Amino acid sequence: MSNTLLIARRELAAYLRSPGGYIIAAAALLVNGLLFNTRAVGSGAKLSSQVLEHFLRDASGTTTVAAVLLAMRLFAEERQSGSLVLLYTSPVRDAEMVLGKFLAALCFLSASVLMSLYLPALIFINGKVSLGHIAGGYLGLLLVGAAALALGLLGSSLARNQLVAGILAALFIFVLFLCWHLSRVVEPPLGTVIAHFSMYEKHFFPFMRGLVQLSDVVYYLSVIYLALLASVRAIQTERWR
């Protein structure tokens, strides 16, 4: 565990020292603010709960993009610079390496997501919304972001450069996004099974409405676990190649 925390601290310091992390966080906050004003608030009279739902739906997209941009450098950048060899020769297990990098990116992403809390707070100026609705929605955002980070980390563990890592991560996420639309044209029970793999409509939309369901939490935790496990296997394969 100490090695995991050391890796996490090292990666978090890398985000804080370089402008890249700040640029991604600032861009996500800017886009969230613009979408909140133009889509959630600026498109006619709505109930406060509808304004919050629309904001959370848009924020899930910006959170996903930010997660991919933060994660695609984790292994690919070190592979490009040659510093990954130092990690391979250090007394750090592959699982500790992967988990440490994931935790660092998750801490940075979570901080940037929570900084947008002022946006739903603006609803209280002219309306009223449940604090539980906000809390449930932000739990969903953090879970979506963590799942996207894990998939981005998997792409980074497989790719030789950051561009390819980003493309792979986007492909993984697109497949999970496509599952819902595919399930609409496939007859049950196969369509019902495919729908359960949907990353947004099936599992995030309940959070968007303020509903926290154990099945949705388990889904995101499963995606995170499987993606991190696949990343460990990819690193192990490269280490012994």
N, C-alpha and C positions, 0 to 999 in steps of 0.2 A: 504493500500500500504506500509506503514511503516513496518508492520509485515512481509510482503513478502520480503522486502529488508533486514530486520534483519535475516530472515532465510537464504536468499541467501548469506549474508556476512558470516554467521556461517558455511555454507556448503563449501563456497569457501575457507575459512580459513582452513577447514579440509583437503581439497585437497592440499593446499600449505604447511601444516605442516607435512603431511605424505608422505613417499616415493612412495606410490602406484600411485598417480597421475603423478608424474614425470617419473616413470618407464613406464607407459602407453604412455605418450606423447613421450618419448625418443624412445620407441620401434616402435611407429607409424612413427616417422621421419626416423628411421633407415630403416624400411621396405620400406617406400616410396622412399628413396634414392637408395636402392638396386634394386627395381623394375624399377625406372627411368633409371638406368644405364644398366640393363640387358634386359628389355623388350622394353622400349620406345626408347632408344638410341642404344643399343647394338645388335639389330637384323637386321642389314642391312640399306641401304640408305632409308631415308624417308623424306617426306616433313615436314617442321617445324610444321605445323598444325596437322599432323598425330602424331608426337611425343607428342604434347600437349594433343591430344585426348586420346592416349594410357595411358599417365600418369594420366589423370583425371579419366579414367575408373578404373585403379588400385587403385588410391587414394580413390575412393568411397568405395572400400572394406575395406581398412585399417581404414578409418574414421568410418565406420559402426561398425567394431570390437571394436575400441577405445571407441565409444559412449556406446556400451553395457557394456563394462568393467567399465566405469565410472559411469553408471547409476545403475547397479545392486546392489550397496551398499547403495543407498540412503535411502531406508526404511528397507531393509532386515538386514543390519548391525545394525541399531538401534533396530530392533525387537530382534535380537540375544542378544544384550548387555543389553536390558531392558530399554534403555534410551528413547524409543518411548513413554513410559507411561508419561514421563515428558512433551512431546509435546502435548499429548492428554489432559493433565490437565492444559495446559497453555491457556491464552486467545487468541489463534491463530486459525482462521478458517481453515478448511480442505483445501479449495481452495488456501489460502495464503501459507499453508505449502507445498502443491504440487508445486505451481508456484515458490516459493522461491528456492526449491531444484532443479527444472528444470533450472531456470535461472543461478544458480551457476554452474551446470554441463555444461550448454551451454557456459558460459563465458570461462571456462577452456578448453573445447573442441575447441572453436573458436580460442583461442590463439594458441593451438597446431597445428591446421590446417593452420593458417596464417603463422606460422613459416616455413612452407614448401614452401613458395613463392620463395625462392631462387632457387628451382629446375626448374620451368618453366623459371626463369630469365636466367638460363644457356643456354637456347635455343638461346638467342641473340648472343652468342659467335660465332656460325657458321651459324646462320639462322635468320629468322625474323618472328615474329608472332604478331598478333593484341593484343593490351592491352585489348580491349573489349572482345576478346576471353578468355583471362586469367581471367578477372573480371567475366564474365558470368559463366565460369567453376567453379570458387571458390564460387560464389553464390550458384551454384548447390551443391557443396560439403557441404557448411554450412547448406543448407536445408535438404540434406540427413542425415547429422549428427544430426540435430535437431530432425528429425522424428525418427531416431534410438534411440536417447536419450529418447524421449517421450515414445516409446514402451518399452525401458529398464526400465524406471520409472514405467510403468504399471506392468511389470513383478516383479519389486521389491516391489510394493505395495501389490501384491498378494501372494508372497512367504514368507516362514519362514526363509530361509537362502539365502545367496548370490549365491550359486551354482544353486539352483532351479530358482532363479530370472534370472540368465543368460540364463538358458535353455529355460525358458518361453519367454524371449525377443528374443532369436534366433529363436524360433518357430514362433513368430509373424512375424518377418522379413522374414523368409523362406516362409511363406504363401504368402506374398506380392511379393516375388521374383518369386514364382512358378506360379503366375497368368499369366505372359507373356507366359510361356511355355504351360500352360493349354489352353490359348486362341488360340494357334497355331493348336490345335487338336479339337477344338470345333467349330461347324458351326456358322457363323454369323446369327442373330445379337447378340446371347449370347456370342460368342467369342469376339466380339468387346467390349461388356460391361465388360467382365472379364479383357481384356487387359488394361482398364482404371485404374484398381487397381494395376497394376504393378509399383513397387517402383523404378525400375532401367531402364529397356529398354524403357518403354513408357515415363517416365517423367524425368529421369536424362540424357539420351542420347542427348536430344536437348541441355542441358547445356554443355555437353561434347563437342559439336560442336560450342559452343559460342552463341547459340540461347536462349534468355530469353523469354519465353512465359507465359502469365498470367495464362493459364490453368494449367501449371506445378507448378507454385508458389502456386496457390490455392489448388492444390492436396496436396502438402506437408504441407501447413498450416492446411488443414482439418485433415490430419493424426495426426498432433501435437495436435490439439484441441480435437479430439475424444479420443486420448490416455490419455491426461491429464484429460479430463472429466471422463473417466472410472477409472482413478487412484483416483480421488476425491471420486467417488462412492464407490470404494473398501475400502478406508480409513474410510469413514463414516460408512460403514457396520461393520468394525472391531471396531470402536470406540464405537458403541452402542450395540455390541454383548454381 
